[in-house]
Structures are given as structure tokens and as C-alpha cells.
């Protein structure tokens, strides 16, 4: 998937291996050596980061978040897609290519 393609509900994402992340006082603090930047995530962002330990579709991610937080599907998907786009622009996540019949398993990459 090219960097210019939109993140959709069927898009499968996971953490990029590069940033070093630790949890400090309910905040995930990351250092990206490649970017030369520090990042911090709290609240729902911290939870999304934890869920991205394994590749999953945006729809699957929203299903999980909707179980844990009071949010409707449309708002959840819009907010999650925007957040993931910010992570992608900072090279903190990987966007996987998947076959059309699968939404949760990356196809080799």
C-alpha cells in the first residue's frame, strides 16, 4: 500500500519496529532514532498503541475500542483513521498489503 493511499476500515496496520517505547506514568514515551524525535501517547492513543502490537484492521481495532470506551462506530473510525495517519506520517506504524478476502492478516508484509 502506498503512503498516499487513505487508511480505510479494511486497512491492516501494526507498530513499526523502529521506535523504542516505554510506559512512564500512564504515558507511552517513544524515541525514534531514525526520525530523531520523541513522541508521547496518553489515554486512547496509548491503548491503540498497545493493540497495534499485532497487525489488525482498522475495523477490528475500532471493534475493540468500542468495547472499552463509549464511542459510536462513525466517530471511532474517523478518529482512529486520523490518529493512524499521524502515526504513519511519523513512520511509527506499518501499513500492510492484504488480499481482498482478508481484513486482519497481513500478506507477507
N, CA, C and O atoms as a GROMACS GRO file, in nm:
protein
  436
    1UNK      N    1   0.085  -0.118   0.000
    1UNK     CA    2   0.000   0.000   0.000
    1UNK      C    3   0.089   0.123   0.000
    1UNK      O    4   0.180   0.134   0.082
    2UNK      N    5   0.064   0.213  -0.088
    2UNK     CA    6   0.145   0.333  -0.098
    2UNK      C    7   0.114   0.432   0.012
    2UNK      O    8   0.004   0.430   0.068
    3UNK      N    9   0.208   0.517   0.043
    3UNK     CA   10   0.190   0.613   0.152
    3UNK      C   11   0.080   0.714   0.123
    3UNK      O   12   0.031   0.779   0.215
    4UNK      N   13   0.040   0.729  -0.005
    4UNK     CA   14  -0.063   0.826  -0.036
    4UNK      C   15  -0.203   0.768  -0.029
    4UNK      O   16  -0.301   0.844  -0.036
    5UNK      N   17  -0.217   0.635  -0.015
    5UNK     CA   18  -0.349   0.574  -0.006
    5UNK      C   19  -0.408   0.602   0.132
    5UNK      O   20  -0.337   0.603   0.233
    6UNK      N   21  -0.538   0.623   0.133
    6UNK     CA   22  -0.606   0.652   0.260
    6UNK      C   23  -0.613   0.528   0.347
    6UNK      O   24  -0.619   0.416   0.298
    7UNK      N   25  -0.611   0.551   0.475
    7UNK     CA   26  -0.634   0.443   0.570
    7UNK      C   27  -0.784   0.423   0.579
    7UNK      O   28  -0.859   0.514   0.614
    8UNK      N   29  -0.828   0.301   0.547
    8UNK     CA   30  -0.970   0.266   0.544
    8UNK      C   31  -1.000   0.164   0.654
    8UNK      O   32  -0.907   0.112   0.716
    9UNK      N   33  -1.128   0.133   0.679
    9UNK     CA   34  -1.161   0.033   0.781
    9UNK      C   35  -1.096  -0.103   0.756
    9UNK      O   36  -1.067  -0.176   0.851
   10UNK      N   37  -1.074  -0.139   0.630
   10UNK     CA   38  -1.013  -0.268   0.598
   10UNK      C   39  -0.860  -0.265   0.600
   10UNK      O   40  -0.797  -0.369   0.587
   11UNK      N   41  -0.800  -0.147   0.615
   11UNK     CA   42  -0.655  -0.134   0.618
   11UNK      C   43  -0.599  -0.204   0.741
   11UNK      O   44  -0.651  -0.187   0.851
   12UNK      N   45  -0.494  -0.284   0.721
   12UNK     CA   46  -0.429  -0.354   0.832
   12UNK      C   47  -0.302  -0.278   0.870
   12UNK      O   48  -0.219  -0.247   0.785
   13UNK      N   49  -0.288  -0.250   0.999
   13UNK     CA   50  -0.174  -0.174   1.049
   13UNK      C   51  -0.112  -0.244   1.169
   13UNK      O   52  -0.177  -0.325   1.235
   14UNK      N   53   0.013  -0.212   1.196
   14UNK     CA   54   0.082  -0.260   1.316
   14UNK      C   55   0.191  -0.159   1.349
   14UNK      O   56   0.219  -0.068   1.272
   15UNK      N   57   0.250  -0.178   1.466
   15UNK     CA   58   0.361  -0.091   1.506
   15UNK      C   59   0.479  -0.110   1.412
   15UNK      O   60   0.504  -0.220   1.363
   16UNK      N   61   0.552  -0.003   1.389
   16UNK     CA   62   0.681  -0.012   1.324
   16UNK      C   63   0.779  -0.060   1.431
   16UNK      O   64   0.767  -0.023   1.547
   17UNK      N   65   0.874  -0.141   1.392
   17UNK     CA   66   0.969  -0.196   1.489
   17UNK      C   67   1.070  -0.093   1.539
   17UNK      O   68   1.132  -0.114   1.644
   18UNK      N   69   1.088   0.015   1.467
   18UNK     CA   70   1.197   0.109   1.495
   18UNK      C   71   1.183   0.189   1.624
   18UNK      O   72   1.281   0.196   1.698
   19UNK      N   73   1.069   0.249   1.656
   19UNK     CA   74   1.073   0.333   1.776
   19UNK      C   75   1.086   0.248   1.903
   19UNK      O   76   1.026   0.142   1.915
   20UNK      N   77   1.165   0.298   1.994
   20UNK     CA   78   1.178   0.235   2.126
   20UNK      C   79   1.070   0.298   2.213
   20UNK      O   80   1.063   0.420   2.226
   21UNK      N   81   0.986   0.212   2.275
   21UNK     CA   82   0.874   0.264   2.354
   21UNK      C   83   0.877   0.209   2.495
   21UNK      O   84   0.904   0.091   2.516
   22UNK      N   85   0.849   0.295   2.592
   22UNK     CA   86   0.835   0.255   2.731
   22UNK      C   87   0.714   0.328   2.789
   22UNK      O   88   0.676   0.435   2.742
   23UNK      N   89   0.654   0.267   2.892
   23UNK     CA   90   0.543   0.332   2.959
   23UNK      C   91   0.593   0.400   3.086
   23UNK      O   92   0.659   0.338   3.169
   24UNK      N   93   0.560   0.528   3.100
   24UNK     CA   94   0.600   0.608   3.216
   24UNK      C   95   0.477   0.683   3.265
   24UNK      O   96   0.422   0.766   3.193
   25UNK      N   97   0.434   0.653   3.387
   25UNK     CA   98   0.319   0.722   3.446
   25UNK      C   99   0.200   0.730   3.352
   25UNK      O  100   0.148   0.838   3.326
   26UNK      N  101   0.156   0.614   3.300
   26UNK     CA  102   0.038   0.604   3.213
   26UNK      C  103   0.054   0.677   3.080
   26UNK      O  104  -0.045   0.710   3.015
   27UNK      N  105   0.177   0.700   3.041
   27UNK     CA  106   0.207   0.761   2.911
   27UNK      C  107   0.307   0.672   2.840
   27UNK      O  108   0.406   0.629   2.899
   28UNK      N  109   0.283   0.646   2.713
   28UNK     CA  110   0.381   0.574   2.632
   28UNK      C  111   0.475   0.680   2.575
   28UNK      O  112   0.433   0.772   2.506
   29UNK      N  113   0.603   0.664   2.604
   29UNK     CA  114   0.705   0.755   2.554
   29UNK      C  115   0.789   0.677   2.454
   29UNK      O  116   0.839   0.568   2.484
   30UNK      N  117   0.804   0.733   2.334
   30UNK     CA  118   0.878   0.666   2.228
   30UNK      C  119   0.991   0.754   2.179
   30UNK      O  120   0.981   0.876   2.176
   31UNK      N  121   1.099   0.688   2.142
   31UNK     CA  122   1.212   0.755   2.079
   31UNK      C  123   1.231   0.691   1.943
   31UNK      O  124   1.252   0.570   1.932
   32UNK      N  125   1.223   0.772   1.840
   32UNK     CA  126   1.252   0.726   1.705
   32UNK      C  127   1.390   0.778   1.669
   32UNK      O  128   1.409   0.898   1.645
   33UNK      N  129   1.485   0.687   1.666
   33UNK     CA  130   1.621   0.727   1.630
   33UNK      C  131   1.626   0.772   1.485
   33UNK      O  132   1.695   0.869   1.452
   34UNK      N  133   1.553   0.701   1.398
   34UNK     CA  134   1.551   0.736   1.256
   34UNK      C  135   1.496   0.876   1.233
   34UNK      O  136   1.546   0.950   1.147
   35UNK      N  137   1.393   0.914   1.310
   35UNK     CA  138   1.332   1.046   1.296
   35UNK      C  139   1.402   1.150   1.384
   35UNK      O  140   1.388   1.271   1.360
   36UNK      N  141   1.477   1.104   1.485
   36UNK     CA  142   1.538   1.197   1.578
   36UNK      C  143   1.434   1.270   1.661
   36UNK      O  144   1.450   1.387   1.694
   37UNK      N  145   1.325   1.197   1.696
   37UNK     CA  146   1.213   1.260   1.765
   37UNK      C  147   1.167   1.176   1.883
   37UNK      O  148   1.181   1.054   1.883
   38UNK      N  149   1.111   1.244   1.984
   38UNK     CA  150   1.042   1.180   2.095
   38UNK      C  151   0.892   1.198   2.070
   38UNK      O  152   0.849   1.299   2.016
   39UNK      N  153   0.815   1.098   2.110
   39UNK     CA  154   0.669   1.104   2.099
   39UNK      C  155   0.611   1.057   2.231
   39UNK      O  156   0.672   0.978   2.302
   40UNK      N  157   0.492   1.106   2.264
   40UNK     CA  158   0.422   1.060   2.383
   40UNK      C  159   0.276   1.036   2.352
   40UNK      O  160   0.215   1.110   2.275
   41UNK      N  161   0.218   0.930   2.411
   41UNK     CA  162   0.078   0.897   2.391
   41UNK      C  163   0.014   0.868   2.525
   41UNK      O  164   0.069   0.798   2.610
   42UNK      N  165  -0.105   0.925   2.543
   42UNK     CA  166  -0.182   0.902   2.664
   42UNK      C  167  -0.323   0.856   2.625
   42UNK      O  168  -0.361   0.861   2.508
   43UNK      N  169  -0.398   0.811   2.724
   43UNK     CA  170  -0.540   0.778   2.703
   43UNK      C  171  -0.564   0.678   2.593
   43UNK      O  172  -0.502   0.571   2.590
   44UNK      N  173  -0.655   0.711   2.502
   44UNK     CA  174  -0.693   0.620   2.395
   44UNK      C  175  -0.575   0.595   2.301
   44UNK      O  176  -0.559   0.484   2.250
   45UNK      N  177  -0.492   0.696   2.278
   45UNK     CA  178  -0.374   0.676   2.194
   45UNK      C  179  -0.283   0.569   2.250
   45UNK      O  180  -0.228   0.488   2.176
   46UNK      N  181  -0.266   0.569   2.380
   46UNK     CA  182  -0.185   0.468   2.447
   46UNK      C  183  -0.247   0.329   2.427
   46UNK      O  184  -0.175   0.232   2.404
   47UNK      N  185  -0.378   0.321   2.435
   47UNK     CA  186  -0.447   0.193   2.416
   47UNK      C  187  -0.435   0.145   2.271
   47UNK      O  188  -0.414   0.027   2.247
   48UNK      N  189  -0.449   0.236   2.176
   48UNK     CA  190  -0.433   0.200   2.035
   48UNK      C  191  -0.292   0.144   2.013
   48UNK      O  192  -0.275   0.042   1.946
   49UNK      N  193  -0.193   0.211   2.069
   49UNK     CA  194  -0.054   0.164   2.053
   49UNK      C  195  -0.039   0.022   2.107
   49UNK      O  196   0.026  -0.062   2.045
   50UNK      N  197  -0.098  -0.005   2.222
   50UNK     CA  198  -0.091  -0.140   2.280
   50UNK      C  199  -0.157  -0.242   2.188
   50UNK      O  200  -0.103  -0.351   2.168
   51UNK      N  201  -0.273  -0.208   2.131
   51UNK     CA  202  -0.344  -0.300   2.044
   51UNK      C  203  -0.270  -0.325   1.912
   51UNK      O  204  -0.289  -0.429   1.849
   52UNK      N  205  -0.186  -0.232   1.872
   52UNK     CA  206  -0.112  -0.247   1.747
   52UNK      C  207   0.012  -0.333   1.761
   52UNK      O  208   0.093  -0.342   1.668
   53UNK      N  209   0.028  -0.397   1.876
   53UNK     CA  210   0.140  -0.490   1.892
   53UNK      C  211   0.130  -0.603   1.789
   53UNK      O  212   0.232  -0.654   1.744
   54UNK      N  213   0.007  -0.640   1.754
   54UNK     CA  214  -0.014  -0.737   1.647
   54UNK      C  215  -0.091  -0.669   1.534
   54UNK      O  216  -0.175  -0.583   1.560
   55UNK      N  217  -0.064  -0.707   1.410
   55UNK     CA  218  -0.135  -0.645   1.298
   55UNK      C  219  -0.286  -0.666   1.310
   55UNK      O  220  -0.332  -0.775   1.343
   56UNK      N  221  -0.361  -0.560   1.281
   56UNK     CA  222  -0.507  -0.570   1.283
   56UNK      C  223  -0.566  -0.464   1.192
   56UNK      O  224  -0.505  -0.360   1.166
   57UNK      N  225  -0.687  -0.492   1.146
   57UNK     CA  226  -0.756  -0.395   1.061
   57UNK      C  227  -0.808  -0.280   1.146
   57UNK      O  228  -0.826  -0.293   1.267
   58UNK      N  229  -0.833  -0.168   1.081
   58UNK     CA  230  -0.891  -0.053   1.150
   58UNK      C  231  -1.028  -0.091   1.206
   58UNK      O  232  -1.061  -0.052   1.318
   59UNK      N  233  -1.108  -0.168   1.130
   59UNK     CA  234  -1.239  -0.211   1.178
   59UNK      C  235  -1.227  -0.295   1.303
   59UNK      O  236  -1.303  -0.277   1.398
   60UNK      N  237  -1.131  -0.388   1.306
   60UNK     CA  238  -1.108  -0.473   1.423
   60UNK      C  239  -1.062  -0.388   1.542
   60UNK      O  240  -1.105  -0.410   1.655
   61UNK      N  241  -0.975  -0.293   1.516
   61UNK     CA  242  -0.928  -0.203   1.619
   61UNK      C  243  -1.045  -0.124   1.679
   61UNK      O  244  -1.055  -0.110   1.801
   62UNK      N  245  -1.134  -0.074   1.593
   62UNK     CA  246  -1.250   0.000   1.641
   62UNK      C  247  -1.346  -0.090   1.718
   62UNK      O  248  -1.404  -0.047   1.817
   63UNK      N  249  -1.363  -0.215   1.673
   63UNK     CA  250  -1.448  -0.308   1.748
   63UNK      C  251  -1.400  -0.317   1.892
   63UNK      O  252  -1.479  -0.311   1.985
   64UNK      N  253  -1.270  -0.332   1.908
   64UNK     CA  254  -1.211  -0.346   2.042
   64UNK      C  255  -1.227  -0.218   2.124
   64UNK      O  256  -1.264  -0.222   2.241
   65UNK      N  257  -1.200  -0.104   2.060
   65UNK     CA  258  -1.211   0.024   2.131
   65UNK      C  259  -1.355   0.053   2.173
   65UNK      O  260  -1.379   0.109   2.279
   66UNK      N  261  -1.452   0.013   2.088
   66UNK     CA  262  -1.592   0.036   2.120
   66UNK      C  263  -1.637  -0.048   2.239
   66UNK      O  264  -1.731  -0.011   2.309
   67UNK      N  265  -1.570  -0.162   2.263
   67UNK     CA  266  -1.599  -0.243   2.381
   67UNK      C  267  -1.547  -0.176   2.508
   67UNK      O  268  -1.603  -0.194   2.616
   68UNK      N  269  -1.440  -0.099   2.495
   68UNK     CA  270  -1.372  -0.042   2.610
   68UNK      C  271  -1.408   0.104   2.639
   68UNK      O  272  -1.396   0.150   2.753
   69UNK      N  273  -1.454   0.176   2.536
   69UNK     CA  274  -1.484   0.319   2.551
   69UNK      C  275  -1.624   0.346   2.496
   69UNK      O  276  -1.672   0.274   2.408
   70UNK      N  277  -1.689   0.450   2.547
   70UNK     CA  278  -1.820   0.489   2.496
   70UNK      C  279  -1.801   0.576   2.374
   70UNK      O  280  -1.777   0.697   2.384
   71UNK      N  281  -1.813   0.513   2.257
   71UNK     CA  282  -1.797   0.585   2.130
   71UNK      C  283  -1.875   0.509   2.024
   71UNK      O  284  -1.880   0.386   2.025
   72UNK      N  285  -1.935   0.584   1.930
   72UNK     CA  286  -2.007   0.515   1.823
   72UNK      C  287  -1.910   0.483   1.709
   72UNK      O  288  -1.801   0.540   1.702
   73UNK      N  289  -1.950   0.394   1.620
   73UNK     CA  290  -1.864   0.345   1.514
   73UNK      C  291  -1.811   0.458   1.425
   73UNK      O  292  -1.692   0.462   1.396
   74UNK      N  293  -1.897   0.547   1.380
   74UNK     CA  294  -1.854   0.653   1.287
   74UNK      C  295  -1.747   0.742   1.350
   74UNK      O  296  -1.645   0.771   1.287
   75UNK      N  297  -1.770   0.785   1.474
   75UNK     CA  298  -1.670   0.869   1.541
   75UNK      C  299  -1.541   0.793   1.567
   75UNK      O  300  -1.432   0.846   1.549
   76UNK      N  301  -1.555   0.667   1.609
   76UNK     CA  302  -1.437   0.586   1.637
   76UNK      C  303  -1.352   0.570   1.512
   76UNK      O  304  -1.231   0.595   1.515
   77UNK      N  305  -1.415   0.530   1.402
   77UNK     CA  306  -1.338   0.509   1.279
   77UNK      C  307  -1.273   0.638   1.230
   77UNK      O  308  -1.158   0.638   1.188
   78UNK      N  309  -1.346   0.748   1.235
   78UNK     CA  310  -1.290   0.875   1.190
   78UNK      C  311  -1.170   0.916   1.275
   78UNK      O  312  -1.066   0.955   1.222
   79UNK      N  313  -1.184   0.906   1.408
   79UNK     CA  314  -1.076   0.946   1.497
   79UNK      C  315  -0.957   0.851   1.487
   79UNK      O  316  -0.842   0.896   1.486
   80UNK      N  317  -0.984   0.721   1.480
   80UNK     CA  318  -0.875   0.624   1.470
   80UNK      C  319  -0.800   0.641   1.338
   80UNK      O  320  -0.677   0.637   1.336
   81UNK      N  321  -0.872   0.659   1.229
   81UNK     CA  322  -0.805   0.678   1.100
   81UNK      C  323  -0.718   0.803   1.100
   81UNK      O  324  -0.607   0.802   1.046
   82UNK      N  325  -0.767   0.911   1.159
   82UNK     CA  326  -0.687   1.034   1.168
   82UNK      C  327  -0.562   1.012   1.253
   82UNK      O  328  -0.453   1.055   1.216
   83UNK      N  329  -0.578   0.944   1.367
   83UNK     CA  330  -0.465   0.916   1.456
   83UNK      C  331  -0.363   0.826   1.386
   83UNK      O  332  -0.243   0.852   1.393
   84UNK      N  333  -0.411   0.721   1.317
   84UNK     CA  334  -0.320   0.631   1.247
   84UNK      C  335  -0.246   0.703   1.134
   84UNK      O  336  -0.130   0.673   1.107
   85UNK      N  337  -0.313   0.796   1.070
   85UNK     CA  338  -0.247   0.873   0.964
   85UNK      C  339  -0.133   0.956   1.023
   85UNK      O  340  -0.027   0.967   0.961
   86UNK      N  341  -0.152   1.013   1.141
   86UNK     CA  342  -0.045   1.087   1.207
   86UNK      C  343   0.070   0.995   1.241
   86UNK      O  344   0.187   1.031   1.224
   87UNK      N  345   0.038   0.874   1.290
   87UNK     CA  346   0.143   0.777   1.321
   87UNK      C  347   0.217   0.735   1.194
   87UNK      O  348   0.340   0.720   1.195
   88UNK      N  349   0.144   0.717   1.085
   88UNK     CA  350   0.207   0.678   0.958
   88UNK      C  351   0.300   0.790   0.909
   88UNK      O  352   0.411   0.762   0.863
   89UNK      N  353   0.257   0.914   0.918
   89UNK     CA  354   0.340   1.026   0.873
   89UNK      C  355   0.468   1.037   0.955
   89UNK      O  356   0.569   1.088   0.906
   90UNK      N  357   0.464   0.989   1.078
   90UNK     CA  358   0.582   0.990   1.165
   90UNK      C  359   0.660   0.859   1.157
   90UNK      O  360   0.755   0.839   1.232
   91UNK      N  361   0.619   0.770   1.066
   91UNK     CA  362   0.683   0.638   1.046
   91UNK      C  363   0.681   0.553   1.172
   91UNK      O  364   0.775   0.478   1.197
   92UNK      N  365   0.575   0.563   1.250
   92UNK     CA  366   0.563   0.485   1.373
   92UNK      C  367   0.482   0.357   1.353
   92UNK      O  368   0.486   0.268   1.438
   93UNK      N  369   0.408   0.348   1.242
   93UNK     CA  370   0.331   0.227   1.213
   93UNK      C  371   0.364   0.176   1.074
   93UNK      O  372   0.417   0.248   0.989
   94UNK      N  373   0.330   0.049   1.052
   94UNK     CA  374   0.340  -0.013   0.920
   94UNK      C  375   0.199  -0.034   0.868
   94UNK      O  376   0.109  -0.072   0.943
   95UNK      N  377   0.180  -0.008   0.740
   95UNK     CA  378   0.053  -0.037   0.673
   95UNK      C  379   0.079  -0.157   0.584
   95UNK      O  380   0.167  -0.154   0.498
   96UNK      N  381   0.001  -0.264   0.606
   96UNK     CA  382   0.023  -0.390   0.538
   96UNK      C  383  -0.066  -0.404   0.414
   96UNK      O  384  -0.180  -0.357   0.413
   97UNK      N  385  -0.014  -0.467   0.313
   97UNK     CA  386  -0.095  -0.506   0.198
   97UNK      C  387  -0.168  -0.634   0.234
   97UNK      O  388  -0.107  -0.726   0.289
   98UNK      N  389  -0.296  -0.642   0.204
   98UNK     CA  390  -0.373  -0.762   0.236
   98UNK      C  391  -0.453  -0.804   0.114
   98UNK      O  392  -0.491  -0.720   0.033
   99UNK      N  393  -0.480  -0.934   0.100
   99UNK     CA  394  -0.566  -0.978  -0.009
   99UNK      C  395  -0.708  -0.929   0.015
   99UNK      O  396  -0.746  -0.906   0.130
  100UNK      N  397  -0.790  -0.913  -0.091
  100UNK     CA  398  -0.924  -0.858  -0.077
  100UNK      C  399  -1.016  -0.937   0.016
  100UNK      O  400  -1.109  -0.880   0.072
  101UNK      N  401  -0.991  -1.070   0.034
  101UNK     CA  402  -1.080  -1.151   0.117
  101UNK      C  403  -1.038  -1.155   0.263
  101UNK      O  404  -1.098  -1.229   0.342
  102UNK      N  405  -0.936  -1.079   0.302
  102UNK     CA  406  -0.887  -1.082   0.440
  102UNK      C  407  -0.873  -0.940   0.492
  102UNK      O  408  -0.826  -0.852   0.421
  103UNK      N  409  -0.916  -0.919   0.619
  103UNK     CA  410  -0.904  -0.784   0.676
  103UNK      C  411  -0.813  -0.780   0.797
  103UNK      O  412  -0.783  -0.671   0.846
  104UNK      N  413  -0.769  -0.895   0.849
  104UNK     CA  414  -0.689  -0.892   0.971
  104UNK      C  415  -0.552  -0.953   0.959
  104UNK      O  416  -0.469  -0.930   1.047
  105UNK      N  417  -0.523  -1.028   0.856
  105UNK     CA  418  -0.394  -1.095   0.847
  105UNK      C  419  -0.311  -1.031   0.736
  105UNK      O  420  -0.355  -1.027   0.621
  106UNK      N  421  -0.191  -0.982   0.768
  106UNK     CA  422  -0.106  -0.926   0.664
  106UNK      C  423  -0.059  -1.035   0.570
  106UNK      O  424  -0.034  -1.148   0.612
  107UNK      N  425  -0.047  -1.002   0.444
  107UNK     CA  426   0.000  -1.097   0.344
  107UNK      C  427   0.148  -1.075   0.320
  107UNK      O  428   0.187  -1.001   0.230
  108UNK      N  429   0.228  -1.139   0.400
  108UNK     CA  430   0.373  -1.132   0.382
  108UNK      C  431   0.435  -0.999   0.407
  108UNK      O  432   0.547  -0.974   0.361
  109UNK      N  433   0.368  -0.912   0.479
  109UNK     CA  434   0.443  -0.795   0.496
  109UNK      C  435   0.386  -0.680   0.554
  109UNK      O  436   0.454  -0.578   0.568
   0.00000   0.00000   0.00000
